[in-house]
Amino acid sequence: MTTLSTELNRLHDRIVAARPETRHEFQPALADLIERMEVAGEHVPAEIRNLSEDLLNDKIERQFDNMPV
């Protein structure tokens, strides 16, 4: 297992253990790690890509929750 894969596993565990209302805060770190893995030529599992997309969607949605109507 590579260093990036180990880092990915640790980050994934932290995201899963986080409270649902704070998970979106991990999105930038996860996106950065995915990019570093791609540059290194490592495989990024589809589950991780989907998680990153879900976190990004949650982050965007939370921005709209605070907008006045």
PDB file of N, CA, C and O in Angstrom:
ATOM      1  N   MET A   1       0.849  -1.174   0.000  1.00  0.00           N
ATOM      2  CA  MET A   1       0.000   0.000   0.000  1.00  0.00           C
ATOM      3  C   MET A   1       0.898   1.241   0.000  1.00  0.00           C
ATOM      4  O   MET A   1       1.870   1.321   0.751  1.00  0.00           O
ATOM      5  N   THR A   2       0.556   2.191  -0.844  1.00  0.00           N
ATOM      6  CA  THR A   2       1.359   3.405  -0.963  1.00  0.00           C
ATOM      7  C   THR A   2       1.018   4.393   0.150  1.00  0.00           C
ATOM      8  O   THR A   2       0.027   4.242   0.864  1.00  0.00           O
ATOM      9  N   THR A   3       1.856   5.387   0.269  1.00  0.00           N
ATOM     10  CA  THR A   3       1.625   6.440   1.260  1.00  0.00           C
ATOM     11  C   THR A   3       0.314   7.160   0.991  1.00  0.00           C
ATOM     12  O   THR A   3      -0.440   7.453   1.918  1.00  0.00           O
ATOM     13  N   LEU A   4       0.042   7.446  -0.288  1.00  0.00           N
ATOM     14  CA  LEU A   4      -1.214   8.137  -0.632  1.00  0.00           C
ATOM     15  C   LEU A   4      -2.422   7.261  -0.313  1.00  0.00           C
ATOM     16  O   LEU A   4      -3.445   7.765   0.151  1.00  0.00           O
ATOM     17  N   SER A   5      -2.315   5.973  -0.553  1.00  0.00           N
ATOM     18  CA  SER A   5      -3.425   5.071  -0.241  1.00  0.00           C
ATOM     19  C   SER A   5      -3.672   5.015   1.261  1.00  0.00           C
ATOM     20  O   SER A   5      -4.817   4.981   1.712  1.00  0.00           O
ATOM     21  N   THR A   6      -2.585   5.006   2.030  1.00  0.00           N
ATOM     22  CA  THR A   6      -2.715   5.020   3.489  1.00  0.00           C
ATOM     23  C   THR A   6      -3.372   6.316   3.945  1.00  0.00           C
ATOM     24  O   THR A   6      -4.252   6.306   4.805  1.00  0.00           O
ATOM     25  N   GLU A   7      -2.942   7.423   3.364  1.00  0.00           N
ATOM     26  CA  GLU A   7      -3.524   8.724   3.688  1.00  0.00           C
ATOM     27  C   GLU A   7      -5.013   8.750   3.317  1.00  0.00           C
ATOM     28  O   GLU A   7      -5.832   9.296   4.055  1.00  0.00           O
ATOM     29  N   LEU A   8      -5.351   8.158   2.173  1.00  0.00           N
ATOM     30  CA  LEU A   8      -6.741   8.096   1.738  1.00  0.00           C
ATOM     31  C   LEU A   8      -7.574   7.286   2.725  1.00  0.00           C
ATOM     32  O   LEU A   8      -8.680   7.693   3.083  1.00  0.00           O
ATOM     33  N   ASN A   9      -7.061   6.156   3.163  1.00  0.00           N
ATOM     34  CA  ASN A   9      -7.797   5.327   4.124  1.00  0.00           C
ATOM     35  C   ASN A   9      -8.036   6.069   5.430  1.00  0.00           C
ATOM     36  O   ASN A   9      -9.123   5.990   6.003  1.00  0.00           O
ATOM     37  N   ARG A  10      -7.029   6.787   5.899  1.00  0.00           N
ATOM     38  CA  ARG A  10      -7.182   7.549   7.149  1.00  0.00           C
ATOM     39  C   ARG A  10      -8.212   8.663   6.994  1.00  0.00           C
ATOM     40  O   ARG A  10      -9.054   8.873   7.868  1.00  0.00           O
ATOM     41  N   LEU A  11      -8.133   9.372   5.869  1.00  0.00           N
ATOM     42  CA  LEU A  11      -9.091  10.455   5.630  1.00  0.00           C
ATOM     43  C   LEU A  11     -10.509   9.902   5.502  1.00  0.00           C
ATOM     44  O   LEU A  11     -11.455  10.472   6.046  1.00  0.00           O
ATOM     45  N   HIS A  12     -10.649   8.806   4.793  1.00  0.00           N
ATOM     46  CA  HIS A  12     -11.966   8.171   4.640  1.00  0.00           C
ATOM     47  C   HIS A  12     -12.536   7.806   6.007  1.00  0.00           C
ATOM     48  O   HIS A  12     -13.714   8.044   6.271  1.00  0.00           O
ATOM     49  N   ASP A  13     -11.711   7.229   6.876  1.00  0.00           N
ATOM     50  CA  ASP A  13     -12.162   6.864   8.223  1.00  0.00           C
ATOM     51  C   ASP A  13     -12.607   8.090   9.009  1.00  0.00           C
ATOM     52  O   ASP A  13     -13.599   8.037   9.737  1.00  0.00           O
ATOM     53  N   ARG A  14     -11.878   9.196   8.865  1.00  0.00           N
ATOM     54  CA  ARG A  14     -12.251  10.432   9.561  1.00  0.00           C
ATOM     55  C   ARG A  14     -13.582  10.964   9.038  1.00  0.00           C
ATOM     56  O   ARG A  14     -14.414  11.434   9.813  1.00  0.00           O
ATOM     57  N   ILE A  15     -13.779  10.889   7.733  1.00  0.00           N
ATOM     58  CA  ILE A  15     -15.036  11.375   7.141  1.00  0.00           C
ATOM     59  C   ILE A  15     -16.210  10.538   7.627  1.00  0.00           C
ATOM     60  O   ILE A  15     -17.249  11.075   8.010  1.00  0.00           O
ATOM     61  N   VAL A  16     -16.039   9.227   7.611  1.00  0.00           N
ATOM     62  CA  VAL A  16     -17.114   8.326   8.039  1.00  0.00           C
ATOM     63  C   VAL A  16     -17.448   8.546   9.516  1.00  0.00           C
ATOM     64  O   VAL A  16     -18.611   8.462   9.909  1.00  0.00           O
ATOM     65  N   ALA A  17     -16.433   8.827  10.329  1.00  0.00           N
ATOM     66  CA  ALA A  17     -16.646   9.015  11.766  1.00  0.00           C
ATOM     67  C   ALA A  17     -17.202  10.396  12.110  1.00  0.00           C
ATOM     68  O   ALA A  17     -17.715  10.601  13.210  1.00  0.00           O
ATOM     69  N   ALA A  18     -17.103  11.334  11.184  1.00  0.00           N
ATOM     70  CA  ALA A  18     -17.553  12.707  11.455  1.00  0.00           C
ATOM     71  C   ALA A  18     -19.074  12.787  11.511  1.00  0.00           C
ATOM     72  O   ALA A  18     -19.788  11.951  10.958  1.00  0.00           O
ATOM     73  N   ARG A  19     -19.537  13.819  12.196  1.00  0.00           N
ATOM     74  CA  ARG A  19     -20.974  14.066  12.240  1.00  0.00           C
ATOM     75  C   ARG A  19     -21.451  14.474  10.845  1.00  0.00           C
ATOM     76  O   ARG A  19     -20.731  15.180  10.139  1.00  0.00           O
ATOM     77  N   PRO A  20     -22.631  14.051  10.438  1.00  0.00           N
ATOM     78  CA  PRO A  20     -23.124  14.359   9.093  1.00  0.00           C
ATOM     79  C   PRO A  20     -23.104  15.841   8.747  1.00  0.00           C
ATOM     80  O   PRO A  20     -22.847  16.198   7.597  1.00  0.00           O
ATOM     81  N   GLU A  21     -23.367  16.707   9.712  1.00  0.00           N
ATOM     82  CA  GLU A  21     -23.413  18.139   9.418  1.00  0.00           C
ATOM     83  C   GLU A  21     -22.020  18.755   9.250  1.00  0.00           C
ATOM     84  O   GLU A  21     -21.908  19.913   8.848  1.00  0.00           O
ATOM     85  N   THR A  22     -20.973  18.008   9.548  1.00  0.00           N
ATOM     86  CA  THR A  22     -19.615  18.550   9.386  1.00  0.00           C
ATOM     87  C   THR A  22     -18.796  17.818   8.325  1.00  0.00           C
ATOM     88  O   THR A  22     -17.674  18.230   8.028  1.00  0.00           O
ATOM     89  N   ARG A  23     -19.319  16.767   7.762  1.00  0.00           N
ATOM     90  CA  ARG A  23     -18.556  15.981   6.783  1.00  0.00           C
ATOM     91  C   ARG A  23     -18.120  16.793   5.575  1.00  0.00           C
ATOM     92  O   ARG A  23     -17.046  16.557   5.022  1.00  0.00           O
ATOM     93  N   HIS A  24     -18.945  17.747   5.163  1.00  0.00           N
ATOM     94  CA  HIS A  24     -18.618  18.539   3.974  1.00  0.00           C
ATOM     95  C   HIS A  24     -17.310  19.311   4.146  1.00  0.00           C
ATOM     96  O   HIS A  24     -16.694  19.704   3.155  1.00  0.00           O
ATOM     97  N   GLU A  25     -16.884  19.531   5.380  1.00  0.00           N
ATOM     98  CA  GLU A  25     -15.638  20.261   5.640  1.00  0.00           C
ATOM     99  C   GLU A  25     -14.402  19.488   5.172  1.00  0.00           C
ATOM    100  O   GLU A  25     -13.336  20.080   5.001  1.00  0.00           O
ATOM    101  N   PHE A  26     -14.528  18.195   4.967  1.00  0.00           N
ATOM    102  CA  PHE A  26     -13.416  17.365   4.506  1.00  0.00           C
ATOM    103  C   PHE A  26     -13.262  17.377   2.989  1.00  0.00           C
ATOM    104  O   PHE A  26     -12.278  16.852   2.469  1.00  0.00           O
ATOM    105  N   GLN A  27     -14.210  17.962   2.276  1.00  0.00           N
ATOM    106  CA  GLN A  27     -14.195  17.911   0.812  1.00  0.00           C
ATOM    107  C   GLN A  27     -12.921  18.468   0.197  1.00  0.00           C
ATOM    108  O   GLN A  27     -12.361  17.823  -0.689  1.00  0.00           O
ATOM    109  N   PRO A  28     -12.427  19.641   0.619  1.00  0.00           N
ATOM    110  CA  PRO A  28     -11.198  20.154  -0.012  1.00  0.00           C
ATOM    111  C   PRO A  28     -10.002  19.207   0.169  1.00  0.00           C
ATOM    112  O   PRO A  28      -9.219  19.006  -0.759  1.00  0.00           O
ATOM    113  N   ALA A  29      -9.871  18.636   1.353  1.00  0.00           N
ATOM    114  CA  ALA A  29      -8.758  17.714   1.602  1.00  0.00           C
ATOM    115  C   ALA A  29      -8.897  16.461   0.754  1.00  0.00           C
ATOM    116  O   ALA A  29      -7.905  15.951   0.233  1.00  0.00           O
ATOM    117  N   LEU A  30     -10.117  15.961   0.611  1.00  0.00           N
ATOM    118  CA  LEU A  30     -10.336  14.764  -0.196  1.00  0.00           C
ATOM    119  C   LEU A  30     -10.086  15.052  -1.672  1.00  0.00           C
ATOM    120  O   LEU A  30      -9.470  14.239  -2.362  1.00  0.00           O
ATOM    121  N   ALA A  31     -10.547  16.182  -2.159  1.00  0.00           N
ATOM    122  CA  ALA A  31     -10.317  16.549  -3.564  1.00  0.00           C
ATOM    123  C   ALA A  31      -8.825  16.690  -3.846  1.00  0.00           C
ATOM    124  O   ALA A  31      -8.344  16.258  -4.894  1.00  0.00           O
ATOM    125  N   ASP A  32      -8.099  17.292  -2.919  1.00  0.00           N
ATOM    126  CA  ASP A  32      -6.657  17.448  -3.075  1.00  0.00           C
ATOM    127  C   ASP A  32      -5.955  16.092  -3.111  1.00  0.00           C
ATOM    128  O   ASP A  32      -5.058  15.872  -3.925  1.00  0.00           O
ATOM    129  N   LEU A  33      -6.357  15.208  -2.245  1.00  0.00           N
ATOM    130  CA  LEU A  33      -5.754  13.879  -2.198  1.00  0.00           C
ATOM    131  C   LEU A  33      -6.055  13.087  -3.471  1.00  0.00           C
ATOM    132  O   LEU A  33      -5.182  12.392  -3.991  1.00  0.00           O
ATOM    133  N   ILE A  34      -7.276  13.192  -3.967  1.00  0.00           N
ATOM    134  CA  ILE A  34      -7.632  12.527  -5.230  1.00  0.00           C
ATOM    135  C   ILE A  34      -6.759  13.048  -6.358  1.00  0.00           C
ATOM    136  O   ILE A  34      -6.270  12.270  -7.177  1.00  0.00           O
ATOM    137  N   GLU A  35      -6.561  14.353  -6.407  1.00  0.00           N
ATOM    138  CA  GLU A  35      -5.731  14.943  -7.460  1.00  0.00           C
ATOM    139  C   GLU A  35      -4.282  14.454  -7.356  1.00  0.00           C
ATOM    140  O   GLU A  35      -3.661  14.127  -8.367  1.00  0.00           O
ATOM    141  N   ARG A  36      -3.747  14.405  -6.131  1.00  0.00           N
ATOM    142  CA  ARG A  36      -2.370  13.926  -5.959  1.00  0.00           C
ATOM    143  C   ARG A  36      -2.234  12.464  -6.366  1.00  0.00           C
ATOM    144  O   ARG A  36      -1.213  12.067  -6.928  1.00  0.00           O
ATOM    145  N   MET A  37      -3.259  11.661  -6.085  1.00  0.00           N
ATOM    146  CA  MET A  37      -3.227  10.248  -6.479  1.00  0.00           C
ATOM    147  C   MET A  37      -3.257  10.121  -8.002  1.00  0.00           C
ATOM    148  O   MET A  37      -2.542   9.298  -8.574  1.00  0.00           O
ATOM    149  N   GLU A  38      -4.080  10.932  -8.652  1.00  0.00           N
ATOM    150  CA  GLU A  38      -4.152  10.888 -10.118  1.00  0.00           C
ATOM    151  C   GLU A  38      -2.818  11.285 -10.744  1.00  0.00           C
ATOM    152  O   GLU A  38      -2.360  10.648 -11.693  1.00  0.00           O
ATOM    153  N   VAL A  39      -2.196  12.335 -10.214  1.00  0.00           N
ATOM    154  CA  VAL A  39      -0.901  12.790 -10.728  1.00  0.00           C
ATOM    155  C   VAL A  39       0.153  11.693 -10.555  1.00  0.00           C
ATOM    156  O   VAL A  39       1.032  11.523 -11.401  1.00  0.00           O
ATOM    157  N   ALA A  40       0.052  10.959  -9.453  1.00  0.00           N
ATOM    158  CA  ALA A  40       1.003   9.884  -9.179  1.00  0.00           C
ATOM    159  C   ALA A  40       0.684   8.615  -9.964  1.00  0.00           C
ATOM    160  O   ALA A  40       1.433   7.640  -9.909  1.00  0.00           O
ATOM    161  N   GLY A  41      -0.427   8.631 -10.691  1.00  0.00           N
ATOM    162  CA  GLY A  41      -0.812   7.464 -11.481  1.00  0.00           C
ATOM    163  C   GLY A  41      -1.462   6.353 -10.682  1.00  0.00           C
ATOM    164  O   GLY A  41      -1.517   5.207 -11.127  1.00  0.00           O
ATOM    165  N   GLU A  42      -1.955   6.694  -9.502  1.00  0.00           N
ATOM    166  CA  GLU A  42      -2.603   5.695  -8.651  1.00  0.00           C
ATOM    167  C   GLU A  42      -4.098   5.637  -8.946  1.00  0.00           C
ATOM    168  O   GLU A  42      -4.714   6.621  -9.355  1.00  0.00           O
ATOM    169  N   HIS A  43      -4.651   4.466  -8.728  1.00  0.00           N
ATOM    170  CA  HIS A  43      -6.088   4.241  -8.930  1.00  0.00           C
ATOM    171  C   HIS A  43      -6.871   4.879  -7.786  1.00  0.00           C
ATOM    172  O   HIS A  43      -6.551   4.683  -6.614  1.00  0.00           O
ATOM    173  N   VAL A  44      -7.896   5.641  -8.141  1.00  0.00           N
ATOM    174  CA  VAL A  44      -8.805   6.216  -7.152  1.00  0.00           C
ATOM    175  C   VAL A  44     -10.127   5.452  -7.274  1.00  0.00           C
ATOM    176  O   VAL A  44     -10.779   5.510  -8.317  1.00  0.00           O
ATOM    177  N   PRO A  45     -10.526   4.738  -6.216  1.00  0.00           N
ATOM    178  CA  PRO A  45     -11.763   3.960  -6.282  1.00  0.00           C
ATOM    179  C   PRO A  45     -12.990   4.827  -6.568  1.00  0.00           C
ATOM    180  O   PRO A  45     -13.070   5.974  -6.129  1.00  0.00           O
ATOM    181  N   ALA A  46     -13.927   4.270  -7.299  1.00  0.00           N
ATOM    182  CA  ALA A  46     -15.162   4.984  -7.629  1.00  0.00           C
ATOM    183  C   ALA A  46     -15.903   5.422  -6.368  1.00  0.00           C
ATOM    184  O   ALA A  46     -16.512   6.491  -6.346  1.00  0.00           O
ATOM    185  N   GLU A  47     -15.854   4.617  -5.339  1.00  0.00           N
ATOM    186  CA  GLU A  47     -16.513   4.950  -4.072  1.00  0.00           C
ATOM    187  C   GLU A  47     -15.965   6.268  -3.509  1.00  0.00           C
ATOM    188  O   GLU A  47     -16.715   7.078  -2.966  1.00  0.00           O
ATOM    189  N   ILE A  48     -14.661   6.470  -3.645  1.00  0.00           N
ATOM    190  CA  ILE A  48     -14.033   7.691  -3.135  1.00  0.00           C
ATOM    191  C   ILE A  48     -14.422   8.887  -4.008  1.00  0.00           C
ATOM    192  O   ILE A  48     -14.686   9.971  -3.489  1.00  0.00           O
ATOM    193  N   ARG A  49     -14.459   8.699  -5.305  1.00  0.00           N
ATOM    194  CA  ARG A  49     -14.887   9.771  -6.212  1.00  0.00           C
ATOM    195  C   ARG A  49     -16.336  10.169  -5.905  1.00  0.00           C
ATOM    196  O   ARG A  49     -16.668  11.354  -5.875  1.00  0.00           O
ATOM    197  N   ASN A  50     -17.182   9.181  -5.682  1.00  0.00           N
ATOM    198  CA  ASN A  50     -18.583   9.454  -5.356  1.00  0.00           C
ATOM    199  C   ASN A  50     -18.702  10.183  -4.020  1.00  0.00           C
ATOM    200  O   ASN A  50     -19.515  11.096  -3.877  1.00  0.00           O
ATOM    201  N   LEU A  51     -17.898   9.782  -3.050  1.00  0.00           N
ATOM    202  CA  LEU A  51     -17.906  10.449  -1.749  1.00  0.00           C
ATOM    203  C   LEU A  51     -17.503  11.908  -1.905  1.00  0.00           C
ATOM    204  O   LEU A  51     -18.124  12.790  -1.311  1.00  0.00           O
ATOM    205  N   SER A  52     -16.476  12.168  -2.691  1.00  0.00           N
ATOM    206  CA  SER A  52     -16.032  13.539  -2.916  1.00  0.00           C
ATOM    207  C   SER A  52     -17.137  14.369  -3.566  1.00  0.00           C
ATOM    208  O   SER A  52     -17.372  15.515  -3.182  1.00  0.00           O
ATOM    209  N   GLU A  53     -17.800  13.789  -4.536  1.00  0.00           N
ATOM    210  CA  GLU A  53     -18.902  14.490  -5.203  1.00  0.00           C
ATOM    211  C   GLU A  53     -20.045  14.768  -4.227  1.00  0.00           C
ATOM    212  O   GLU A  53     -20.623  15.855  -4.242  1.00  0.00           O
ATOM    213  N   ASP A  54     -20.371  13.799  -3.387  1.00  0.00           N
ATOM    214  CA  ASP A  54     -21.433  13.987  -2.392  1.00  0.00           C
ATOM    215  C   ASP A  54     -21.072  15.097  -1.401  1.00  0.00           C
ATOM    216  O   ASP A  54     -21.915  15.921  -1.044  1.00  0.00           O
ATOM    217  N   LEU A  55     -19.812  15.107  -0.964  1.00  0.00           N
ATOM    218  CA  LEU A  55     -19.371  16.145  -0.029  1.00  0.00           C
ATOM    219  C   LEU A  55     -19.429  17.525  -0.676  1.00  0.00           C
ATOM    220  O   LEU A  55     -19.815  18.502  -0.034  1.00  0.00           O
ATOM    221  N   LEU A  56     -19.046  17.602  -1.945  1.00  0.00           N
ATOM    222  CA  LEU A  56     -19.101  18.872  -2.661  1.00  0.00           C
ATOM    223  C   LEU A  56     -20.553  19.346  -2.800  1.00  0.00           C
ATOM    224  O   LEU A  56     -20.846  20.526  -2.606  1.00  0.00           O
ATOM    225  N   ASN A  57     -21.444  18.431  -3.132  1.00  0.00           N
ATOM    226  CA  ASN A  57     -22.863  18.786  -3.242  1.00  0.00           C
ATOM    227  C   ASN A  57     -23.411  19.281  -1.903  1.00  0.00           C
ATOM    228  O   ASN A  57     -24.172  20.248  -1.857  1.00  0.00           O
ATOM    229  N   ASP A  58     -23.021  18.614  -0.815  1.00  0.00           N
ATOM    230  CA  ASP A  58     -23.449  19.047   0.515  1.00  0.00           C
ATOM    231  C   ASP A  58     -22.920  20.443   0.831  1.00  0.00           C
ATOM    232  O   ASP A  58     -23.633  21.276   1.391  1.00  0.00           O
ATOM    233  N   LYS A  59     -21.677  20.684   0.469  1.00  0.00           N
ATOM    234  CA  LYS A  59     -21.062  21.987   0.724  1.00  0.00           C
ATOM    235  C   LYS A  59     -21.797  23.094  -0.037  1.00  0.00           C
ATOM    236  O   LYS A  59     -22.065  24.159   0.518  1.00  0.00           O
ATOM    237  N   ILE A  60     -22.116  22.841  -1.291  1.00  0.00           N
ATOM    238  CA  ILE A  60     -22.845  23.811  -2.119  1.00  0.00           C
ATOM    239  C   ILE A  60     -24.246  24.037  -1.562  1.00  0.00           C
ATOM    240  O   ILE A  60     -24.714  25.172  -1.475  1.00  0.00           O
ATOM    241  N   GLU A  61     -24.905  22.949  -1.189  1.00  0.00           N
ATOM    242  CA  GLU A  61     -26.264  23.055  -0.652  1.00  0.00           C
ATOM    243  C   GLU A  61     -26.296  23.882   0.629  1.00  0.00           C
ATOM    244  O   GLU A  61     -27.226  24.658   0.849  1.00  0.00           O
ATOM    245  N   ARG A  62     -25.289  23.716   1.463  1.00  0.00           N
ATOM    246  CA  ARG A  62     -25.230  24.474   2.726  1.00  0.00           C
ATOM    247  C   ARG A  62     -25.055  25.970   2.462  1.00  0.00           C
ATOM    248  O   ARG A  62     -25.517  26.793   3.252  1.00  0.00           O
ATOM    249  N   GLN A  63     -24.400  26.324   1.373  1.00  0.00           N
ATOM    250  CA  GLN A  63     -24.248  27.739   1.025  1.00  0.00           C
ATOM    251  C   GLN A  63     -25.614  28.359   0.720  1.00  0.00           C
ATOM    252  O   GLN A  63     -25.874  29.508   1.077  1.00  0.00           O
ATOM    253  N   PHE A  64     -26.468  27.605   0.069  1.00  0.00           N
ATOM    254  CA  PHE A  64     -27.792  28.107  -0.280  1.00  0.00           C
ATOM    255  C   PHE A  64     -28.729  28.127   0.910  1.00  0.00           C
ATOM    256  O   PHE A  64     -29.680  28.908   0.934  1.00  0.00           O
ATOM    257  N   ASP A  65     -28.476  27.273   1.910  1.00  0.00           N
ATOM    258  CA  ASP A  65     -29.305  27.269   3.111  1.00  0.00           C
ATOM    259  C   ASP A  65     -29.197  28.579   3.869  1.00  0.00           C
ATOM    260  O   ASP A  65     -30.118  28.945   4.600  1.00  0.00           O
ATOM    261  N   ASN A  66     -28.090  29.292   3.710  1.00  0.00           N
ATOM    262  CA  ASN A  66     -27.876  30.540   4.451  1.00  0.00           C
ATOM    263  C   ASN A  66     -28.264  31.778   3.653  1.00  0.00           C
ATOM    264  O   ASN A  66     -28.091  32.898   4.134  1.00  0.00           O
ATOM    265  N   MET A  67     -28.778  31.598   2.464  1.00  0.00           N
ATOM    266  CA  MET A  67     -29.159  32.753   1.632  1.00  0.00           C
ATOM    267  C   MET A  67     -30.559  33.233   2.014  1.00  0.00           C
ATOM    268  O   MET A  67     -31.474  32.426   2.180  1.00  0.00           O
ATOM    269  N   PRO A  68     -30.721  34.549   2.150  1.00  0.00           N
ATOM    270  CA  PRO A  68     -32.068  35.075   2.432  1.00  0.00           C
ATOM    271  C   PRO A  68     -32.961  34.941   1.189  1.00  0.00           C
ATOM    272  O   PRO A  68     -32.493  35.000   0.052  1.00  0.00           O
ATOM    273  N   VAL A  69     -34.219  34.767   1.440  1.00  0.00           N
ATOM    274  CA  VAL A  69     -35.168  34.618   0.332  1.00  0.00           C
ATOM    275  C   VAL A  69     -36.091  35.799   0.239  1.00  0.00           C
ATOM    276  O   VAL A  69     -36.954  35.839  -0.638  1.00  0.00           O
TER     277      VAL A  69
END
